[in-house]
């Protein structure tokens, strides 16, 4: 059985999507390599349309003329995984190993977890809110930048209380901090 993992870069004030970005940190080679290593075992990515449209970059990133090795490795790992895009508007996908589901169904995601020999991720705060509210998320990974942005879409959905156990943390030279929590 796979775990469902929700992880994102967030600002100091807990925002996962903000106009103007979340601050520096995630583009750092050390951080990017760490994230790639951390999520290498993921077998399935669950995306909403907007997150998929952002992440589909990795379908061809390995072919960029000056792509550094850590970018090529991440692209290859992403390409090897299954992708499920939850969207009522997306007409077609532009990456291999990808399918569209028209709506998020808790029981279907629960079955995916039960049947998967690998971990799954739910990516993007809007889609993840459904999984968080349904109690489907097993681990939370916050990659906290050094900026407070003052508003935007928060990592955790409103109206949900979670009591979590901190199981790992790491600080990087650029100030970004990784916090890994497990659901109780």
C-alpha positions in Angstrom: 0.0 0.0 0.0 1.3 3.4 -0.9 1.2 6.5 1.2 -0.4 9.7 0.0 2.0 12.6 0.3 1.2 16.3 0.0 4.3 18.6 -0.3 4.9 22.0 -1.6 7.1 25.1 -1.4 5.4 27.5 1.0 6.1 30.9 2.4 6.8 31.6 6.0 3.2 32.6 6.4 1.9 29.2 5.1 1.0 30.3 1.5 1.5 27.8 -1.3 0.4 30.0 -4.3 0.9 33.7 -4.3 1.0 36.4 -6.9 4.7 37.3 -7.3 6.0 34.0 -6.0 6.9 32.5 -2.7 10.4 33.7 -2.3 13.7 32.2 -3.1 15.0 28.8 -2.3 13.4 26.0 -4.3 15.4 26.6 -7.4 18.7 26.0 -5.5 20.5 22.9 -6.8 21.0 21.5 -3.3 17.3 21.8 -2.6 16.2 20.6 -6.0 18.4 17.5 -5.7 17.1 16.8 -2.2 13.5 17.1 -3.4 14.2 14.8 -6.4 15.8 12.2 -4.1 13.0 12.5 -1.6 10.2 11.9 -4.2 12.1 9.5 -6.5 9.9 6.5 -5.3 6.6 8.2 -6.2 4.7 6.0 -8.6 1.7 8.3 -9.2 1.2 12.1 -9.1 -2.3 13.4 -8.6 -2.8 16.9 -10.1 -5.4 19.5 -10.7 -5.4 21.1 -14.2 -3.3 24.2 -13.2 -0.7 22.1 -11.4 -0.5 19.7 -14.3 0.0 22.5 -16.7 2.9 23.7 -14.6 4.5 20.3 -14.1 4.2 19.1 -17.7 7.4 21.1 -18.3 9.2 18.0 -17.0 8.0 15.9 -19.9 10.7 17.6 -22.1 13.0 19.2 -19.5 15.6 16.5 -20.0 16.2 17.7 -23.6 17.0 21.3 -22.7 20.4 22.2 -24.2 22.1 23.1 -20.9 20.0 21.0 -18.5 22.1 20.2 -15.4 22.2 16.5 -14.3 19.8 17.1 -11.3 17.2 18.6 -13.8 17.6 15.6 -16.2 17.3 13.1 -13.3 14.1 14.8 -12.0 12.6 14.9 -15.5 13.3 11.2 -16.0 11.8 10.3 -12.6 8.7 12.4 -13.4 8.3 10.8 -16.8 8.5 7.3 -15.3 5.6 8.0 -12.9 1.8 7.8 -13.6 -0.1 11.0 -13.6 -3.8 11.5 -12.9 -5.2 14.9 -13.7 -8.5 15.8 -12.1 -10.2 18.3 -14.4 -13.6 19.0 -15.8 -12.2 21.3 -18.5 -8.9 19.7 -19.7 -9.5 18.2 -23.2 -6.3 16.2 -23.6 -3.0 15.7 -21.9 0.5 16.3 -23.4 2.5 13.8 -21.4 2.9 10.0 -21.4 1.5 7.8 -18.7 -1.2 10.4 -18.0 -5.0 10.2 -17.7 -7.8 12.6 -17.0 -10.4 12.0 -14.3 -13.4 14.4 -14.4 -13.7 14.8 -10.6 -12.0 13.9 -7.3 -13.6 10.8 -5.8 -12.4 9.9 -2.3 -13.1 6.2 -2.7 -11.2 6.0 -6.0 -8.1 7.7 -4.4 -8.4 5.4 -1.4 -8.3 2.4 -3.8 -5.3 3.9 -5.7 -3.4 4.0 -2.4 -4.4 0.5 -1.4 -3.4 -1.0 -4.8 -0.2 0.9 -5.3 3.2 -0.6 -4.4 4.6 3.0 -4.5 3.8 6.3 -2.8 1.5 8.8 -4.4 1.5 12.6 -4.2 -1.4 15.0 -4.3 -0.1 18.3 -5.7 -1.5 21.8 -5.5 -3.4 23.3 -2.6 -6.8 23.2 -4.3 -6.8 19.5 -5.1 -4.9 18.6 -1.9 -7.7 20.3 0.1 -10.1 17.5 -1.0 -7.6 14.8 0.1 -6.8 16.6 3.4 -10.5 17.0 4.3 -11.1 13.4 3.5 -8.3 12.3 5.8 -6.4 10.6 2.9 -3.0 12.4 3.3 -0.4 10.3 5.2 2.5 12.8 5.1 3.0 16.5 4.7 6.2 18.0 3.3 6.6 21.8 3.7 9.5 23.4 2.0 9.5 26.8 3.8 11.1 29.8 2.1 12.5 32.9 3.9 9.7 35.1 2.7 6.3 36.1 4.2 4.1 37.0 1.2 1.0 38.4 2.9 -1.7 36.4 1.1 -2.6 33.8 -1.5 -3.8 30.2 -1.4 -2.7 28.6 1.8 -1.1 25.2 2.1 -3.6 23.9 4.6 -7.3 24.3 3.8 -9.5 26.4 6.1 -11.7 24.7 8.5 -9.6 21.6 9.0 -7.7 20.8 12.2 -4.8 18.4 12.0 -2.5 17.2 14.8 0.7 16.0 13.2 4.0 14.4 14.3 7.2 16.0 13.1 9.3 13.1 11.8 12.1 15.0 9.9 13.5 18.4 9.3 16.4 19.9 7.5 17.7 23.4 7.0 19.5 24.3 3.7 22.3 26.8 3.2 20.0 29.2 1.4 17.6 29.4 4.4 14.9 27.1 3.1 13.7 24.6 5.6 12.1 21.2 4.9 9.5 20.0 7.5 8.1 16.5 7.2 5.0 15.6 9.2 3.1 12.4 9.5 -0.6 12.2 10.2 -1.6 10.8 13.5 
